[in-house]
Amino acid sequence: MTTPGPTAAPTRRRSPSTDLALVTTFAAVIGVCAVLPAINGVANVPFTLQMFGVFLAGAVLGAKRGFVAVALYLAVATAGVPIFAQGQAGPGVWGGATGGYLLAFPIAAFLVGVVASAMVRRGPTPFTVAVSVAAAVATVAVVGTLGTLGMARALDVPLGVAWGYATPFFLADIAKGVIAAIVAAAVHRAFPRLTRG
């Protein structure tokens, strides 16, 4: 008769209420980042901390919950709560020059979240580097592209002109991604169970 080997301790999963609380919290963080005083940028598109909140949601919560947190923020603001940039609200904002950026936000959070989830157990330095690179790629390939398309449509300008409007935001948004990666690495070290379940 063989003696059974040691049984691995079961991994405790997060409860749905915990996930809901995390998603709601990060939606609120994005809203706060959006309404903080902004610098008016090119073509009336403001420089805000929104992208920091978007990247942080993906880097901390992972792809699915990060996407949902950003989608919740967008839904609440579209419903009328004034938490779009510069205190705007309502569905009309989607038709303006920032509409393409709004569409890009949940996609950017999802992409950063995919990389963050894959890298979180490899240590803070690889995590920070990988998430920073993911944020930079998302900034140019997703946010820049959709933002450009939105501005070209709303402002009735050629795509090349709209791309020129978008490029001043790239360096600032990449920097926000790096900062979000650093903050997220610290959060994961302090709360490793965030990635379980």
C-alpha positions in Angstrom: 0.0 0.0 0.0 1.5 3.3 -1.1 1.3 6.4 1.1 -0.3 9.3 -0.7 2.0 12.3 -1.2 1.4 15.7 0.2 -1.6 17.5 -1.2 -1.0 21.0 -2.5 -2.9 23.7 -0.5 -5.8 25.0 -2.5 -5.4 28.4 -4.0 -7.9 30.8 -2.6 -9.7 32.7 -5.4 -11.0 36.3 -5.2 -14.7 36.7 -4.7 -16.8 38.4 -7.4 -17.4 41.2 -4.9 -13.7 41.8 -4.6 -13.4 42.0 -8.4 -16.3 44.4 -8.6 -14.7 46.6 -5.9 -11.4 46.7 -7.8 -13.0 47.5 -11.1 -15.1 50.3 -9.6 -12.1 51.7 -7.8 -10.0 51.9 -10.9 -12.9 53.4 -12.9 -13.0 56.1 -10.3 -9.2 56.6 -10.5 -9.5 57.1 -14.2 -12.3 59.6 -13.6 -10.2 61.5 -11.1 -7.2 61.6 -13.5 -9.5 62.9 -16.2 -10.9 65.8 -14.3 -7.7 67.0 -12.6 -6.6 70.4 -14.1 -5.4 69.8 -17.7 -3.3 71.6 -20.2 -5.1 72.5 -23.4 -3.3 70.7 -26.2 -3.4 70.7 -30.0 -6.9 70.9 -31.7 -8.5 71.4 -28.3 -7.5 67.9 -27.1 -6.3 68.4 -23.5 -3.2 66.9 -21.9 -4.6 65.0 -18.9 -3.6 62.1 -16.6 -6.3 59.9 -18.2 -3.8 57.6 -19.9 -1.9 57.1 -16.6 -5.2 55.8 -15.1 -5.9 53.6 -18.1 -2.5 52.0 -18.1 -2.5 51.6 -14.3 -5.9 49.8 -14.6 -4.5 47.3 -17.1 -1.2 46.8 -15.3 -2.7 46.2 -11.9 -6.0 44.4 -12.8 -4.9 42.5 -15.9 -6.5 42.4 -19.3 -10.1 41.6 -18.6 -10.7 43.6 -15.4 -8.7 46.5 -16.7 -10.8 46.5 -19.9 -14.0 46.4 -17.8 -12.8 49.2 -15.4 -12.1 51.5 -18.4 -15.4 50.5 -20.0 -17.3 51.3 -16.8 -15.6 54.7 -16.6 -16.7 55.4 -20.2 -20.2 54.2 -19.5 -20.6 56.4 -16.4 -19.3 59.5 -18.1 -21.4 58.8 -21.2 -24.5 58.5 -19.0 -23.9 62.0 -17.8 -21.5 62.1 -14.9 -19.0 64.9 -15.7 -15.8 62.8 -15.5 -14.6 63.1 -19.1 -11.6 65.4 -19.6 -12.3 69.0 -18.5 -15.5 68.0 -16.7 -17.4 67.0 -19.8 -20.1 64.3 -19.9 -22.6 62.8 -22.2 -22.7 60.9 -25.5 -21.9 64.1 -27.5 -18.3 63.9 -26.3 -17.8 60.8 -28.5 -18.5 62.9 -31.6 -15.8 65.5 -30.8 -12.0 65.5 -31.4 -11.4 63.2 -28.4 -13.8 60.4 -29.5 -11.2 58.3 -31.1 -9.1 58.4 -27.9 -12.1 57.3 -25.8 -12.6 54.3 -28.1 -8.9 53.4 -27.7 -8.7 53.5 -23.9 -10.2 50.1 -23.1 -8.2 48.4 -25.9 -5.0 50.0 -24.5 -5.8 48.8 -21.0 -6.5 45.3 -22.3 -3.1 45.1 -24.2 -1.2 46.4 -21.3 -3.0 43.9 -19.0 -2.1 41.0 -21.2 1.6 41.8 -20.9 1.3 42.6 -17.2 -0.4 39.3 -16.4 2.3 37.4 -18.3 5.1 39.2 -16.6 3.9 39.8 -13.0 5.7 36.7 -11.5 9.0 37.4 -13.2 10.0 40.1 -10.8 9.6 43.9 -10.7 12.3 44.8 -13.2 11.2 42.5 -16.1 7.6 43.5 -15.3 8.3 47.2 -15.4 10.3 47.0 -18.6 7.7 44.8 -20.4 4.7 46.9 -19.3 6.5 50.1 -20.2 7.1 48.8 -23.7 3.5 47.6 -24.0 2.3 51.0 -23.0 4.5 52.7 -25.6 3.3 50.4 -28.3 -0.4 50.9 -27.3 0.2 54.6 -27.2 1.4 54.8 -30.8 -0.3 51.9 -32.5 -3.8 52.0 -30.8 -4.3 55.3 -29.1 -2.4 57.3 -31.8 -4.2 55.6 -34.6 -7.7 55.8 -33.3 -7.1 59.3 -31.9 -6.0 60.4 -35.3 -9.0 58.9 -37.0 -11.3 60.6 -34.5 -9.7 64.0 -35.0 -9.6 63.7 -38.8 -13.4 63.0 -38.8 -14.4 65.5 -36.1 -12.2 68.3 -37.5 -12.5 67.5 -41.1 -8.8 67.5 -41.8 -6.6 65.0 -43.7 -5.2 62.0 -41.8 -1.6 63.4 -42.1 -2.7 66.7 -40.5 -4.6 64.8 -37.7 -1.5 62.6 -37.1 0.5 65.7 -36.7 -2.0 66.8 -34.0 -1.7 63.5 -32.2 2.1 63.1 -32.1 2.7 65.8 -29.4 0.8 63.5 -27.0 3.0 60.5 -27.6 6.0 61.3 -25.4 3.8 62.4 -22.5 1.6 59.3 -22.7 4.6 57.0 -23.0 6.0 58.6 -19.8 2.6 58.0 -18.1 2.9 54.3 -19.1 6.4 54.0 -17.6 5.2 55.6 -14.3 2.1 53.3 -14.3 4.4 50.3 -14.8 6.5 51.3 -11.8 3.5 51.9 -9.6 1.9 48.7 -10.7 5.1 46.7 -9.9 5.0 48.0 -6.4 1.3 47.2 -6.0 1.9 43.6 -7.2 4.7 43.2 -4.7 2.5 44.4 -1.9 -0.7 42.6 -3.0 0.4 39.4 -4.9 -3.1 37.9 -4.7 -4.4 40.5 -7.1 -3.2 38.3 -10.0 -4.9 35.1 -8.7 -8.2 33.7 -9.8 
